[in-house]
Amino acid sequence: MPATTVPPGRILIVGGSIAGARTAQALRSEGFTGELIVIEPEAGEAYDRPPLSKEYLTGAWSRAQLNLIPGGWASLDATVVRAHAAALDGQGRQIRLSDGQLIGYDALVIATGLSPRRLVADDGEPIGHVIGTASDADALRHQLRDGAHVVAVGGGFIAAEAASVARGLGLPATIIDRRATLLEGSLGAVVGAHIAANHRNHGVDLRTQARITSIARDGSGAVITLEGGGLVRADVLVAGIGSEPNTAWLQGSGIRVDDGVVTDARCRAFGAAGVYALGDVARFYDVHSAKPRRVGHWTNAADQATVVAHNLLHPQDPIGYREAPYFWSDQFREKIQVAGHPDPDAHVDLLTLEGPTPRRIAVYTHGDDDGCSAVVTFGWPRGMVAVRRLMPLEPTTAEMLSELEELAAGARLVAAR
C-alpha cells in the first residue's frame, strides 16, 4: 500500500466521539494547521460514552461532565458538519452526506463507531431501550422511576451495568441471558460466576441459560416469554445484546469491510488511498496475535488516535499500533478493571490477597510457558496500575502474582471464597 510523503491539507474525520475527538486533538497537538472537518450528526460537543451506562445514567453526572474536548470543537478550529455520511467515493476522494452535500478530502479518518442492536417485538418493530448515545441514556433515565421493574436482556457489560444502576436506585432488576453466567463470553465462566454472585447478592434476578421466544408489548412495557413457558414482565426493557460497526455507508466504496473496516497495523484502510480507520469500527491487524482484531474499548480508540495523527502528518516515518488492552466496568460501586486479553478458555485463578485490606483478583494463564495473558482486579485501581505496567513485558503468572503480593504489603494469596 504505497503512501504519499506529503502531509494532507484537508483532513476529514467521520465520527465525533472518542476516536474522532482524540484524533482531532492529536492532529492539532502535532502541529497540523490545515483544514479539519468533522462529520458528526449529533448536536453539541464531543462527549464520552462509557459513563452513559454508569454515572450519567444514575444522574450523578451532567452532559457537561461528559465533554471530551476542553473548549469544544471551536478550540481545535474544526468545522463540524451535522449530517450522516451516506457514501464514499474512495477514488475521487469525496464523501456524499445524507443531505446530498459532497465534501472532498486529502485524507479521511473513519471513526464511526458502533450502533447497538435492538430487540424486536412480536409485531416486528424495535422495542425497549439501548444505550449508545446520550439521547438513548436520557430516554432510559427518564423511565427509571419508583417501583419500575427493569429487565435487561443480554449478559454483557451493558446489561450488567444497567441492572447495577437499577438496584442502586432501589428498583427491581432482572437479567435474561442465554449463557450460563454473566459476562461469560468476555471474561469466562470463573470470573463470570463471581460477578453473577455479586449481582445476586445485590438482589438482581438472574435468568441464565434462558431463551426468549416472544416479546409482546404491554402498555409502555413488555411481557417476555421464555422457552419452557416462563413469563417476565418488564416496566423498562433494556437491550444489551451487542453492537454492529457503522459501515453501511461504505458499501460500494472499495474499502474492505469484514466485521468493521479492515486496516493494517498502521490503521490504514484497504481499498483506497489516504483512508484510515480507528476505534470501535476498525478491525486492525494485531501484531501480538498476528491476526485482525476489533476492540470496542475506550483506551483502544484513544491510543489509536495518536498513531493515526502521527501517520497522517509524518507519512515518511510511519508507526504501527501496538495494543495495550485495558477496559473497566462499574458495578455496585466497585470498579472492575481488566488488562490483557481474557480468553474464556484459558486457565483462570480467582484469588484473594489477604491482608489488612483484602484484594480480589483473577489471573488468566496461557501456554506452556505459564504466560499471564490477562488480569482482572475488583476494586483495586492501584493494583491495576502495576498490572498495566507489567503486561507489556509479557510476564509469567508467577511474576505477576509476586508483584501484586509485594504491592499489597504483607498480603498472601489464597483461593477466593
C-alpha positions, 0 to 999 in steps of 0.5 A, a space after each residue: 500500500 504505497 503512501 504519499 510523503 506529503 502531509 494532507 491539507 484537508 483532513 476529514 474525520 467521520 465520527 465525533 466521539 472518542 476516536 474522532 475527538 482524540 484524533 482531532 486533538 492529536 492532529 492539532 497537538 502535532 502541529 497540523 494547521 490545515 483544514 479539519 472537518 468533522 462529520 458528526 450528526 449529533 448536536 453539541 460537543 464531543 462527549 464520552 460514552 462509557 459513563 452513559 451506562 454508569 454515572 450519567 445514567 444514575 444522574 450523578 453526572 451532567 452532559 457537561 461532565 461528559 465533554 471530551 474536548 476542553 473548549 469544544 470543537 471551536 478550540 481545535 478550529 474544526 468545522 463540524 458538519 451535522 449530517 450522516 455520511 451516506 457514501 464514499 467515493 474512495 477514488 475521487 476522494 469525496 464523501 456524499 452526506 445524507 443531505 446530498 452535500 459532497 465534501 472532498 478530502 486529502 485524507 479521511 479518518 473513519 471513526 464511526 463507531 458502533 450502533 447497538 442492536 435492538 430487540 424486536 417485538 412480536 409485531 416486528 418493530 424495535 422495542 425497549 431501550 439501548 444505550 449508545 448515545 446520550 439521547 438513548 441514556 436520557 430516554 432510559 433515565 427518564 423511565 427509571 422511576 419508583 417501583 419500575 421493574 427493569 429487565 435487561 436482556 443480554 449478559 454483557 457489560 451493558 446489561 450488567 451495568 444497567 441492572 447495577 444502576 437499577 438496584 442502586 436506585 432501589 428498583 427491581 432488576 432482572 437479567 435474561 441471558 442465554 449463557 450460563 453466567 454473566 459476562 461469560 463470553 468476555 471474561 469466562 465462566 470463573 470470573 463470570 460466576 463471581 460477578 453473577 454472585 455479586 449481582 445476586 447478592 445485590 438482589 438482581 434476578 438472574 435468568 441464565 441459560 434462558 431463551 426468549 421466544 416472544 416479546 409482546 408489548 404491554 402498555 409502555 412495557 413488555 411481557 417476555 416469554 421464555 422457552 419452557 413457558 416462563 413469563 417476565 414482565 418488564 416496566 423498562 426493557 433494556 437491550 444489551 445484546 451487542 453492537 454492529 460497526 457503522 459501515 453501511 455507508 461504505 458499501 460500494 466504496 472499495 474499502 474492505 469491510 469484514 466485521 468493521 473496516 479492515 486496516 493494517 497495523 498502521 490503521 490504514 484502510 484497504 481499498 483506497 488511498 489516504 483512508 484510515 480507520 480507528 476505534 470501535 469500527 476498525 478491525 486492525 491487524 494485531 501484531 501480538 496475535 498476528 491476526 485482525 482484531 476489533 476492540 470496542 474499548 475506550 483506551 483502544 480508540 484513544 491510543 489509536 488516535 495518536 498513531 493515526 495523527 502521527 501517520 497522517 502528518 509524518 507519512 515518511 516515518 510511519 508507526 504501527 499500533 501496538 495494543 495495550 488492552 485495558 477496559 473497566 466496568 462499574 458495578 455496585 460501586 466497585 470498579 472492575 478493571 481488566 488488562 490483557 486479553 481474557 480468553 474464556 478458555 484459558 486457565 483462570 485463578 480467582 484469588 484473594 490477597 489477604 491482608 489488612 485490606 483484602 484484594 480480589 483478583 483473577 489471573 488468566 494463564 496461557 501456554 506452556 510457558 505459564 504466560 499471564 495473558 490477562 488480569 482482572 482486579 475488583 476494586 483495586 485501581 492501584 493494583 491495576 496500575 502495576 498490572 498495566 505496567 507489567 503486561 507489556 513485558 509479557 510476564 509469567 503468572 508467577 511474576 505477576 502474582 509476586 508483584 501484586 503480593 509485594 504491592 499489597 504489603 504483607 498480603 498472601 494469596 489464597 483461593 477466593 471464597 
